[in-house]
């Protein structure tokens, strides 16, 4: 008989941070930067550990330029050519410390990866994972000018951009000509509201992170895990005025 796990598994929506005594006088005092040494490459990274996902609508060179201004990281998607990488690297050498080249698992993928790394030795290769050293963002960054795709204007006048998972039928048709017989589509394709430049979204995310640190008394992001106490809740926000929000 199959094993059934009876314990309740909590999600993000099930908890809130418990506010604690804080000596911080302003959110501006919070230090969000972390320093990591990658296990396999030995390279060091200093920056804010938010990483844009290596999806072809998100992990773009354009988004990397925007995130670099705030010392955030971008995992560039694997569908750029070697020539495009060389051009980007030659024009934006200071950005390379905040980007990583990602790769597929096929022989051709590794050949292209090796060629990119040989021509741009200062670039990082994604070979780390696990834990919460980094938080990867996908949908939170979707719909902006720096994301791949055209802005579509609906009959209602609403502007949207397409956002899809890399295991969706959309991605497989685009990059492989279709869904292989032995596979199934495991991702969604959705239309998200067009959100303009990503700058305001980045500032909003970083501001929220500083607020979380301030409420828990963490002067540095590194201190947040040891200062955090979660409160289990049935509702995170008061939605009584949600219909009237402007």
LUMBA-521809 format. One record per atom (N, C-alpha, C): x, y, z; residue in one letter. Coordinates in pm, 1 decimal, always signed. Each point is the difference from the previous one (the first is absolute). Layout:
N
c1; c2; c3; aa
X; Y; Z; a
...
//
This chain:
246
c1; c2; c3; aa
+84.4; -119.7; +0.0; x
-84.4; +119.7; +0.0; x
+88.4; +125.3; +0.0; x
-32.8; +99.3; -81.9; x
+81.8; +122.2; -5.2; x
+5.3; +69.9; +134.9; x
+114.1; +60.6; +27.5; x
+16.7; +74.2; +124.2; x
-66.5; +136.9; -11.7; x
-72.4; +39.5; +103.1; x
-66.1; +130.5; +3.6; x
+61.5; +83.3; +112.2; x
+50.7; +116.0; -34.3; x
+53.6; +91.1; +100.7; x
-113.2; +87.2; +52.6; x
-26.8; -11.4; +128.2; x
-114.0; +69.0; +60.4; x
+31.7; +143.5; +42.7; x
+126.0; +31.8; +21.1; x
+36.1; +131.7; +52.0; x
-36.9; +113.1; -94.7; x
-38.8; +113.4; +57.9; x
-34.7; +117.7; -79.2; x
+127.5; +65.0; -53.1; x
+2.5; +28.0; -128.8; x
+113.6; +68.4; -62.1; x
-38.8; +145.9; -23.1; x
+73.0; +92.0; +61.8; x
-33.5; +141.5; -8.5; x
+60.9; +63.2; -124.3; x
-73.2; +95.0; -56.7; x
+45.2; +74.4; -116.6; x
+25.7; +144.7; +41.2; x
+47.2; +80.8; -94.4; x
+26.9; +140.5; +30.4; x
-124.7; +71.4; +51.6; x
-115.2; -35.1; -54.6; x
-124.6; +68.0; +36.9; x
-49.0; -36.5; +139.6; x
+61.6; -98.8; +62.5; x
-46.7; -48.2; +130.0; x
+70.2; +64.3; +118.8; x
+99.5; +84.0; -25.5; x
+78.1; +55.6; +110.5; x
+26.2; +149.2; -19.4; x
+29.7; +66.4; +111.0; x
+46.4; +138.5; +0.6; x
+123.6; +9.4; +89.2; x
+78.4; +105.9; -17.6; x
+114.2; +24.2; +87.6; x
-46.9; +66.2; +128.5; x
+50.7; -47.9; +112.5; x
-31.0; +64.4; +127.4; x
+91.6; +121.1; +19.2; x
-56.0; +118.9; +18.0; x
+83.5; +118.5; +25.0; x
+76.1; -15.5; +131.7; x
+123.0; +51.3; +2.6; x
+82.6; -8.7; +119.9; x
+65.2; +134.8; +29.5; x
+54.9; +11.0; +118.7; x
+67.7; +123.4; +38.5; x
+114.8; +28.5; -97.6; x
+9.2; +124.7; -41.4; x
+102.1; +37.6; -96.8; x
+66.5; +131.0; +40.4; x
+129.4; +7.3; -20.2; x
+73.9; +123.7; +26.4; x
+20.9; +80.7; -128.0; x
-50.1; -51.5; -111.3; x
+15.7; +70.0; -127.6; x
-91.0; +122.2; -4.0; x
+54.6; +111.9; -41.6; x
-77.3; +123.6; -7.1; x
-58.2; +23.5; -138.9; x
+50.9; -72.8; -98.8; x
-46.6; +18.5; -137.0; x
+25.5; -126.6; -80.4; x
-86.6; -25.7; -98.6; x
+22.8; -112.9; -89.6; x
+129.6; +16.4; -78.4; x
+43.4; +123.7; -17.9; x
+123.2; +26.3; -74.7; x
+123.1; -57.7; +69.6; x
-11.1; -32.4; +128.2; x
+113.4; -54.8; +74.8; x
+21.5; -148.4; -27.7; x
-97.1; -66.2; -61.9; x
+9.0; -144.5; -22.6; x
+98.2; -30.1; -113.3; x
+91.1; -92.2; +24.0; x
+97.4; -43.5; -100.4; x
-50.9; -129.1; -63.8; x
-35.6; +6.4; -128.2; x
-56.6; -116.0; -68.8; x
+105.4; -85.1; -70.7; x
+123.8; +42.7; -1.1; x
+102.4; -72.9; -74.3; x
+50.3; -121.1; +78.3; x
+31.2; -105.5; -76.7; x
+60.9; -120.5; +56.3; x
+126.1; -33.8; -78.3; x
+86.7; -77.9; +61.0; x
+120.3; -47.8; -69.7; x
+0.1; -151.8; -0.6; x
+17.3; -58.0; -118.5; x
+0.9; -144.8; -15.0; x
+122.4; -43.0; -80.2; x
+49.2; -118.1; +30.2; x
+101.9; -64.1; -82.4; x
-62.6; -124.1; -61.7; x
-6.0; -4.9; -132.8; x
-63.2; -112.6; -67.6; x
+84.3; -125.5; +18.0; x
-66.3; -107.0; +35.3; x
+67.9; -123.6; +37.6; x
+86.5; -56.9; -112.3; x
-52.1; -4.8; -121.3; x
+70.1; -67.6; -108.8; x
+101.8; +88.5; -71.4; x
-33.7; +125.9; -19.5; x
+90.8; +88.3; -74.0; x
+100.1; +70.0; +90.4; x
-35.2; +14.8; +129.4; x
+86.8; +72.8; +91.0; x
-11.2; +150.5; -12.9; x
-81.5; +46.8; -93.7; x
-16.5; +143.8; -18.1; x
-84.5; +58.6; +112.9; x
+24.6; +126.7; +29.3; x
-76.2; +68.7; +104.1; x
-103.1; +92.2; -62.6; x
-111.4; +14.9; +69.4; x
-104.1; +92.7; -44.6; x
-41.3; +87.9; +117.4; x
-3.6; +129.7; -23.5; x
-48.5; +94.8; +99.5; x
-113.0; +79.1; -63.1; x
-117.2; -6.2; +60.0; x
-114.4; +72.5; -54.0; x
-126.3; -36.8; +74.6; x
-111.8; +49.1; -49.4; x
-129.5; -33.7; +58.4; x
-46.0; -131.8; -60.6; x
-27.9; -102.3; +80.8; x
-23.6; -135.1; -51.9; x
-139.2; -23.7; -58.3; x
-41.2; +88.2; -89.6; x
-120.1; -21.3; -79.8; x
+45.4; -32.8; -141.0; x
-52.1; -107.5; -56.5; x
+46.9; -45.5; -130.4; x
-118.0; -14.6; -95.5; x
+7.7; +67.7; -113.9; x
-103.4; -11.1; -102.7; x
+12.3; -135.8; -66.9; x
-112.7; -68.0; -16.8; x
-1.1; -136.8; -51.2; x
+49.0; -7.5; -144.1; x
+62.7; -112.9; -34.0; x
+51.8; -20.7; -135.4; x
-108.7; -50.2; -94.8; x
-113.4; +71.1; -0.6; x
-108.3; -23.2; -95.2; x
+21.3; +97.3; -115.8; x
-37.4; -39.0; -121.9; x
+36.6; +86.4; -112.2; x
-79.6; +129.5; -6.2; x
-107.0; +12.0; +79.5; x
-69.6; +128.8; +8.6; x
+51.7; +84.6; +116.1; x
+79.5; -59.5; +88.2; x
+46.1; +68.9; +121.4; x
+151.2; +20.9; +0.3; x
+76.3; -105.5; -19.8; x
+145.7; +7.7; +10.1; x
+64.0; +61.8; -122.5; x
-31.3; +126.7; -26.6; x
+48.4; +68.9; -119.5; x
+117.3; +92.0; +32.7; x
+73.7; +36.8; -102.4; x
+108.2; +96.5; +18.8; x
-54.5; +133.9; +49.0; x
-117.1; +38.7; -52.4; x
-59.4; +128.2; +38.6; x
-35.2; +2.8; +148.4; x
-55.7; -110.7; +49.9; x
-34.1; -6.1; +142.2; x
+126.5; -3.0; +85.6; x
+102.5; -66.8; -50.0; x
+127.2; -4.6; +73.3; x
+57.2; +140.0; +20.1; x
-11.7; +84.6; -101.0; x
+49.1; +137.2; +11.9; x
-76.4; +75.9; +107.9; x
-132.3; -21.7; +6.1; x
-82.5; +69.2; +99.4; x
+28.5; -49.9; +141.1; x
+14.6; -130.8; +17.1; x
+24.6; -57.1; +132.7; x
+141.4; +30.8; +49.3; x
+93.8; +10.1; -92.2; x
+138.6; +29.6; +38.2; x
+10.6; +133.6; +73.2; x
-83.6; +95.2; -34.9; x
+3.2; +131.3; +65.2; x
-25.3; -11.8; +150.0; x
-68.1; -108.3; +40.9; x
-34.3; -20.0; +140.9; x
+78.4; -116.9; +60.7; x
+105.0; -44.2; -69.3; x
+83.5; -111.3; +47.1; x
-78.7; -128.8; +15.4; x
-99.2; -20.2; -86.9; x
-73.7; -126.3; -3.8; x
+51.5; -84.9; -116.0; x
-33.5; -128.0; +2.5; x
+60.0; -100.6; -87.9; x
-99.5; -44.4; -107.4; x
+50.5; -35.9; -117.4; x
-85.2; -52.0; -106.9; x
+59.8; -128.1; -56.6; x
-81.5; -104.3; -5.1; x
+39.2; -123.0; -68.6; x
-47.6; +13.5; -144.9; x
+91.9; +27.0; -90.7; x
-35.4; +23.1; -139.5; x
-47.8; -130.7; -63.6; x
-109.8; +7.3; -75.3; x
-53.3; -123.1; -60.6; x
+96.9; -57.3; -103.8; x
-16.9; -127.0; -31.3; x
+99.0; -73.5; -79.5; x
-14.3; +18.4; -150.2; x
-95.7; +80.4; -44.7; x
-28.1; +6.2; -143.4; x
+70.0; +114.4; -72.3; x
+82.1; +77.0; +69.7; x
+83.6; +98.3; -68.8; x
+114.6; -71.9; -71.5; x
+41.3; +53.1; -113.0; x
+112.4; -58.1; -73.5; x
+132.4; +45.0; +61.5; x
+106.7; -68.2; -39.2; x
+133.2; +38.4; +46.8; x
+31.5; +142.1; -44.6; x
-37.5; +33.2; -123.6; x
+26.5; +133.8; -53.4; x
-73.4; +107.1; +80.6; x
-123.2; -27.4; +38.9; x
-75.8; +95.5; +81.6; x
+64.7; +18.1; +137.1; x
+51.3; -108.8; +56.3; x
+68.7; +7.4; +128.8; x
+126.9; +84.9; -10.2; x
+77.5; -23.0; -103.6; x
+125.1; +74.1; -17.4; x
-28.6; +148.7; -15.5; x
-101.9; +33.8; -77.4; x
-36.7; +140.7; -19.6; x
-43.3; +64.1; +131.7; x
-85.6; -70.4; +75.2; x
-47.0; +52.1; +128.5; x
+116.1; +18.9; +97.0; x
+88.4; -98.3; +6.2; x
+112.3; +6.1; +94.0; x
+95.8; +113.6; -34.4; x
+23.6; +21.7; -128.9; x
+93.4; +105.7; -40.2; x
-55.6; +138.5; +29.9; x
-132.6; +13.0; -1.0; x
-63.2; +130.3; +23.1; x
-34.3; +24.4; +146.5; x
-2.3; -107.0; +81.4; x
-47.1; +14.1; +138.7; x
+86.5; -81.4; +95.8; x
+129.7; +22.4; -1.8; x
+90.8; -80.9; +81.8; x
-28.7; +11.5; +149.6; x
-45.3; +116.3; +45.7; x
-25.3; +17.5; +142.9; x
-122.2; -77.5; +46.6; x
-85.4; -42.2; -95.0; x
-122.5; -72.7; +35.5; x
+28.2; -148.5; +21.0; x
+110.1; -49.6; -52.7; x
+25.5; -143.9; -1.1; x
+7.8; -61.2; +138.9; x
+36.7; +77.9; +100.2; x
+7.3; -55.0; +135.9; x
-138.4; -30.0; +56.4; x
-104.0; +51.6; -65.2; x
-136.4; -22.5; +47.8; x
-83.8; -84.6; -94.6; x
+65.4; -75.6; -88.1; x
-74.5; -88.4; -89.4; x
+65.0; -137.4; -1.9; x
-79.1; -99.0; -40.6; x
+50.8; -135.9; -15.9; x
-52.9; -55.5; -130.5; x
+81.1; -79.9; -65.9; x
-44.8; -68.7; -120.4; x
-54.2; -135.5; +41.7; x
-118.7; -34.3; -51.1; x
-60.7; -129.2; +32.7; x
+6.0; -90.7; -121.4; x
-18.1; -129.0; +23.0; x
+19.3; -97.2; -106.6; x
-103.4; -110.4; +8.7; x
-28.3; -59.4; -115.1; x
-80.5; -120.9; -1.6; x
+89.0; -119.2; +31.7; x
-50.4; -120.7; -24.7; x
+75.7; -120.0; +36.1; x
+45.4; -79.5; -121.4; x
-29.2; +50.2; -120.1; x
+40.4; -71.3; -120.2; x
+144.3; +28.8; -38.1; x
+53.6; -81.0; -91.0; x
+139.3; +16.5; -42.4; x
+21.6; +136.4; -65.2; x
-93.9; +41.2; -84.5; x
+12.1; +130.3; -65.7; x
-5.8; +114.1; +101.0; x
-82.6; -18.5; +104.9; x
-9.7; +102.6; +104.4; x
+134.2; +19.9; +69.9; x
+66.1; -110.5; +32.9; x
+128.1; +9.8; +69.8; x
+109.8; +55.7; -90.8; x
-8.0; -33.1; -129.4; x
+97.2; +56.1; -93.1; x
-14.3; +151.7; -7.2; x
-125.5; +47.0; -6.3; x
-22.6; +144.4; -4.5; x
+43.2; +65.3; +130.8; x
-29.2; -66.1; +112.7; x
+40.3; +52.6; +130.6; x
+151.2; +15.4; +8.1; x
+73.1; -102.6; -42.0; x
+145.8; +5.5; +5.1; x
+54.7; +111.9; -87.8; x
-64.7; +21.3; -114.8; x
+45.6; +105.9; -89.7; x
-23.5; +137.3; +62.1; x
-115.9; +17.5; +65.7; x
-29.3; +127.4; +67.0; x
+100.2; +25.2; +111.7; x
+24.4; -102.8; +82.2; x
+90.9; +15.7; +113.8; x
+143.9; +23.9; -44.9; x
+38.5; -59.7; -112.5; x
+136.3; +19.4; -48.3; x
+21.0; +141.0; -53.5; x
-105.5; +58.2; -57.5; x
+11.7; +134.7; -55.3; x
-25.5; +108.2; +104.5; x
-76.3; -35.9; +105.1; x
-30.4; +97.4; +105.7; x
+33.6; -65.1; +133.9; x
+126.2; -13.0; +35.4; x
+39.8; -75.2; +120.2; x
-50.6; +58.6; +130.4; x
-35.1; +129.8; +1.1; x
-44.4; +61.1; +124.8; x
-145.7; -30.0; +32.5; x
-70.1; -67.0; -90.7; x
-141.2; -29.2; +22.8; x
-13.4; -115.7; +98.2; x
-112.4; -6.9; +68.1; x
-26.1; -108.6; +95.0; x
-91.6; -103.1; -65.0; x
+15.6; -123.8; +40.8; x
-84.5; -109.4; -47.8; x
-84.8; -48.2; +115.6; x
-128.3; -17.7; -23.3; x
-89.7; -43.0; +107.6; x
+32.6; -143.8; +38.3; x
+59.7; -17.9; +116.6; x
+32.3; -134.8; +45.9; x
-23.6; -11.4; +149.0; x
-94.0; +80.7; +48.3; x
-30.5; -3.0; +142.3; x
-150.5; -10.1; +16.7; x
-44.6; -41.0; +117.0; x
-143.3; -8.1; +23.9; x
-26.4; -53.1; +138.8; x
-127.7; +2.3; +36.7; x
-38.3; -49.7; +130.8; x
+4.8; +107.7; +105.1; x
-79.8; -18.5; +103.5; x
-3.8; +97.8; +107.4; x
-66.3; +128.2; -45.9; x
+15.8; +102.8; +78.2; x
-60.7; +128.9; -32.4; x
+106.4; +108.2; -10.4; x
+115.7; -36.8; -53.6; x
+104.1; +99.8; -19.1; x
-44.2; +104.2; -101.7; x
-72.2; -45.2; -101.6; x
-57.5; +89.0; -99.3; x
-150.6; -22.9; -6.4; x
-73.9; +103.9; -36.0; x
-142.4; -13.3; -29.8; x
-16.8; +28.6; -148.3; x
-56.2; -96.4; -74.1; x
-16.5; +16.1; -144.0; x
-137.0; +58.7; -30.7; x
-1.0; +100.1; -88.4; x
-122.8; +69.0; -37.8; x
-30.5; -25.1; -146.5; x
-124.2; -40.8; -27.3; x
-45.0; -17.5; -137.7; x
-117.9; +90.2; -28.1; x
-118.1; -44.9; +45.0; x
-123.0; +74.3; -25.8; x
-0.9; +140.8; +57.0; x
+71.3; +22.7; +110.1; x
+3.2; +133.6; +59.5; x
+65.6; +101.8; -93.1; x
+82.0; -49.1; -92.4; x
+68.9; +89.2; -93.2; x
-62.3; -1.8; -139.2; x
-105.6; -77.5; -18.8; x
-61.8; -13.5; -132.2; x
-79.0; +124.6; -37.8; x
-13.5; +21.0; -131.9; x
-85.6; +106.8; -50.1; x
+67.1; +134.1; -17.1; x
+130.9; +7.9; +19.4; x
+69.7; +128.6; -7.9; x
+64.4; +21.7; -137.1; x
+45.1; +122.1; -21.9; x
+65.3; +34.5; -126.5; x
+122.9; -86.0; -24.9; x
+70.4; -37.5; +106.5; x
+125.0; -74.7; -14.1; x
-23.2; -148.8; -25.2; x
-125.6; -43.4; -0.8; x
-33.5; -140.1; -24.6; x
-25.9; -23.1; -148.8; x
+30.7; -120.4; -46.0; x
-22.6; -34.4; -139.8; x
-149.1; +3.0; -32.6; x
-32.2; +38.6; -122.2; x
-139.1; -3.8; -44.7; x
-56.8; +137.5; -28.2; x
-97.3; +0.8; -90.7; x
-65.1; +124.8; -37.2; x
-113.9; +32.4; +96.0; x
-28.3; +129.1; +11.8; x
-116.2; +44.2; +76.7; x
-123.6; -16.8; -87.9; x
-98.9; -73.0; +50.8; x
-124.1; -24.8; -74.0; x
-110.5; +84.7; +60.6; x
-72.8; +72.0; -85.8; x
-111.0; +83.1; +45.9; x
-130.8; -74.1; -25.7; x
-73.8; -31.4; +104.8; x
-126.9; -70.6; -10.9; x
-110.6; +94.5; -49.5; x
-115.0; -58.2; -37.6; x
-112.6; +81.0; -46.9; x
-45.2; +99.5; +105.7; x
+16.6; -37.2; +125.2; x
-39.2; +88.4; +110.0; x
+98.8; +114.9; +20.1; x
+113.8; -6.8; -69.3; x
+104.4; +99.7; +18.1; x
+106.1; -41.3; +100.0; x
-22.9; -112.5; +67.0; x
+96.5; -49.1; +99.1; x
+125.4; -52.0; -69.8; x
+117.4; +35.6; +52.9; x
+126.7; -43.2; -57.4; x
+55.2; -119.9; +77.1; x
+45.4; -102.1; -74.3; x
+52.2; -121.4; +63.1; x
+127.3; -45.1; -71.3; x
+76.3; -86.9; +69.2; x
+113.9; -67.7; -61.0; x
-9.8; -148.0; +33.9; x
+51.4; -83.8; -88.3; x
-6.5; -144.4; +22.4; x
+111.4; -44.4; +94.7; x
-34.2; -93.2; +87.9; x
+94.7; -57.2; +95.9; x
-25.5; -149.3; +5.3; x
+104.0; -80.4; -17.5; x
-19.7; -145.0; -4.4; x
+115.9; -72.7; +67.2; x
-32.9; -118.8; +50.2; x
+101.5; -85.0; +60.6; x
+83.9; -67.5; -106.1; x
+122.0; -38.9; +35.1; x
+90.9; -58.0; -97.9; x
-30.8; -145.9; -30.9; x
-96.0; -59.2; +71.7; x
-47.8; -134.1; -34.4; x
-140.5; +6.1; -57.7; x
-42.6; +119.4; -38.0; x
-132.5; +17.2; -59.7; x
+4.9; -36.6; -147.9; x
-118.0; -21.6; -57.5; x
-7.0; -29.2; -143.0; x
+53.8; +117.6; -81.2; x
-25.7; +121.2; +46.2; x
+48.7; +119.2; -70.5; x
+151.7; -1.8; -13.6; x
+70.2; -28.4; +109.6; x
+146.4; -2.2; -2.5; x
+52.6; -114.0; -86.0; x
-62.6; -116.6; +9.0; x
+49.0; -114.7; -76.3; x
-23.1; +18.0; -149.4; x
-112.3; +61.2; -38.3; x
-24.8; +28.3; -141.5; x
+99.8; +103.8; -50.6; x
+26.7; +101.0; +80.0; x
+90.4; +108.4; -39.8; x
+143.1; -48.1; -18.3; x
+47.6; -83.9; +91.4; x
+141.9; -36.7; -0.8; x
+28.6; -139.2; -56.1; x
-101.4; -86.4; -5.9; x
+23.4; -137.6; -45.1; x
-96.3; -43.3; -110.5; x
-83.9; +91.3; -45.5; x
-90.4; -32.1; -109.7; x
-125.7; -74.1; +40.0; x
-16.9; -28.3; +126.9; x
-119.9; -69.2; +46.4; x
+26.2; -77.2; +127.9; x
-104.8; -61.9; +52.4; x
+10.2; -81.7; +120.9; x
+35.4; -142.2; -40.4; x
+113.1; -49.7; +48.3; x
+43.2; -135.2; -35.2; x
-103.1; -103.2; +43.7; x
-6.1; -112.0; -72.3; x
-99.3; -103.5; +27.8; x
+13.4; -57.3; +140.3; x
+121.4; -2.3; +52.1; x
+22.7; -59.8; +131.7; x
-19.1; +99.6; +113.9; x
-37.4; +125.2; -34.4; x
-13.6; +103.3; +102.1; x
-143.5; +48.6; +8.8; x
-25.6; +72.5; +107.5; x
-127.8; +69.0; +16.6; x
+30.3; +144.1; +37.2; x
-88.7; +89.8; -36.4; x
+16.4; +139.3; +38.8; x
-17.5; +11.7; +150.8; x
+100.1; +53.3; +68.2; x
-3.8; +10.2; +145.9; x
-0.5; +144.8; +48.0; x
-19.9; +92.9; -91.7; x
-0.2; +140.8; +37.6; x
-119.5; +72.3; -58.7; x
-24.4; +118.5; +49.8; x
-113.2; +80.1; -45.2; x
+46.9; +113.1; -91.4; x
-93.0; +46.6; -82.5; x
+18.9; +121.4; -78.2; x
-110.7; +96.5; +38.8; x
+38.5; +117.2; +48.6; x
-99.3; +96.0; +48.0; x
+31.4; +138.1; -56.6; x
-97.5; +87.8; +9.6; x
+19.9; +140.4; -34.5; x
-2.4; +80.8; +128.5; x
+106.0; +75.8; +22.4; x
+9.5; +81.2; +121.1; x
-12.5; +146.8; -38.6; x
-51.0; +82.7; +90.2; x
-13.5; +142.9; -31.0; x
+135.1; +62.1; -35.1; x
+0.0; +85.0; -100.4; x
+121.1; +74.3; -36.2; x
+32.3; +98.3; +111.7; x
+126.3; +0.3; +46.2; x
+36.5; +74.9; +120.1; x
+106.6; +106.6; -23.3; x
+34.8; +25.9; -125.4; x
+96.7; +105.5; -27.4; x
+141.6; -36.9; +40.3; x
+76.8; +100.8; +39.2; x
+138.7; -21.7; +39.4; x
+7.5; -77.3; +131.4; x
+100.9; -86.5; +12.5; x
+12.0; -86.8; +117.2; x
+53.7; +73.1; +122.8; x
+50.1; +121.0; -16.5; x
+65.3; +72.4; +109.1; x
-88.3; +11.8; +124.1; x
-125.7; +41.6; -18.0; x
-88.6; +18.0; +115.6; x
-28.0; -132.4; +70.2; x
-11.3; -108.1; -77.2; x
-22.9; -132.0; +60.3; x
+119.9; -43.0; +83.6; x
+120.1; +22.8; -49.9; x
+120.6; -33.7; +76.2; x
+4.0; +77.4; +130.7; x
-27.3; +129.8; -7.4; x
+0.7; +82.7; +121.1; x
-105.5; -47.7; +99.3; x
-115.3; -43.4; -50.5; x
-107.0; -49.0; +86.8; x
+41.9; -129.2; +70.3; x
+63.9; -90.2; -73.7; x
+46.2; -126.6; +57.8; x
+106.6; +24.9; +106.6; x
+97.1; +83.8; -31.8; x
+107.4; +29.0; +95.6; x
-52.9; +75.0; +121.4; x
-96.9; +89.3; -22.6; x
-61.0; +71.1; +112.2; x
-74.1; -94.0; +93.0; x
-70.8; -97.1; -56.8; x
-69.3; -98.9; +81.9; x
+96.0; -85.8; +79.5; x
+113.0; -33.4; -60.9; x
+101.2; -80.2; +69.3; x
+61.0; +78.2; +116.0; x
+24.6; +128.2; -22.0; x
+52.3; +83.7; +109.2; x
-102.1; +12.8; +112.6; x
-127.6; +8.8; -35.3; x
-104.6; +7.8; +102.2; x
-2.7; -126.1; +84.6; x
+11.3; -116.2; -65.1; x
+0.2; -126.7; +73.5; x
+115.6; -4.2; +98.9; x
+116.8; +45.9; -43.6; x
+115.9; +2.9; +89.6; x
-23.2; +97.4; +115.4; x
-58.3; +116.0; -30.7; x
-23.7; +101.0; +103.2; x
-97.5; -50.4; +105.1; x
-108.4; -64.9; -43.1; x
-101.0; -49.5; +93.9; x
+55.1; -107.7; +92.8; x
+99.6; -75.2; -46.9; x
+56.6; -106.9; +82.8; x
+126.6; +43.4; +72.5; x
+44.1; +123.7; -22.3; x
+119.5; +49.6; +67.1; x
+129.5; -46.1; -62.5; x
-5.4; -41.9; -126.9; x
+120.5; -47.1; -68.5; x
+66.4; +115.1; -74.1; x
+117.7; +40.8; +44.7; x
+71.8; +107.6; -66.3; x
+63.9; -44.1; -129.9; x
+18.7; -131.4; -14.8; x
+56.1; -57.3; -121.9; x
-89.6; -114.2; -45.8; x
-6.2; -20.3; -130.9; x
-79.4; -110.8; -53.0; x
+48.5; -133.2; +55.7; x
+129.9; -9.6; +25.0; x
+58.1; -122.0; +55.1; x
-62.2; -36.7; +133.9; x
-47.6; +100.3; +75.5; x
-57.1; -24.2; +132.3; x
-146.9; -42.0; -4.9; x
-64.8; +20.1; -114.5; x
-144.7; -21.7; -7.3; x
-44.0; -141.1; +41.1; x
+66.3; -108.0; -47.7; x
-46.3; -134.0; +37.8; x
+1.1; -26.4; +150.3; x
+102.3; +51.4; +70.7; x
+9.3; -30.1; +143.2; x
-92.1; +89.7; +82.8; x
-47.9; +108.4; -58.9; x
-88.7; +90.9; +72.5; x
-147.6; -21.7; -34.0; x
-26.5; -88.5; -94.6; x
-137.1; -18.0; -47.3; x
-78.1; -99.1; +85.0; x
-119.1; +40.6; +39.8; x
-99.6; -89.3; +59.6; x
-126.0; +12.7; -84.5; x
-52.5; -113.1; -45.6; x
-120.1; +2.4; -82.3; x
-124.6; -16.3; +86.2; x
-104.3; +72.9; -36.9; x
-131.0; -14.2; +63.3; x
-91.7; -68.4; -100.3; x
-63.7; -107.1; +41.5; x
-93.3; -67.2; -90.1; x
-131.2; +78.1; -3.9; x
-51.1; +28.1; -121.0; x
-121.1; +80.4; -16.1; x
-95.5; -68.3; -97.6; x
-124.5; +43.3; +3.0; x
-98.4; -48.7; -97.0; x
-20.8; +100.5; -112.4; x
+48.0; +121.9; +21.0; x
-14.7; +104.2; -101.3; x
+111.7; +101.4; +18.3; x
+71.9; +31.2; -107.3; x
+113.3; +91.6; +10.9; x
-40.5; +145.6; -12.2; x
-98.9; +27.5; -81.1; x
-37.6; +139.1; -25.8; x
-148.8; +21.0; +21.5; x
-35.8; +123.8; +27.6; x
-140.5; +38.9; +12.6; x
-51.1; +37.3; -138.7; x
-89.9; -80.6; -54.5; x
-44.8; +18.8; -137.5; x
-135.7; +68.6; -9.4; x
-45.7; +62.3; +108.4; x
-133.2; +58.5; +0.8; x
-14.9; +111.7; -103.7; x
+110.6; +70.8; -28.1; x
-6.8; +110.2; -96.4; x
+65.4; -35.1; -134.1; x
+24.4; -129.1; -22.4; x
+72.0; -40.2; -120.4; x
-73.4; +41.0; -128.1; x
-131.7; -8.0; -0.6; x
-78.4; +34.6; -118.6; x
+7.5; +148.6; -31.8; x
+37.5; +80.6; +99.1; x
+2.6; +144.8; -19.3; x
+141.9; +53.5; -16.9; x
+97.1; -92.4; -12.8; x
+139.5; +42.9; -8.6; x
+25.7; +75.2; -129.7; x
+79.4; +106.6; +7.6; x
+32.5; +79.9; -118.8; x
+150.2; -5.3; -26.2; x
//
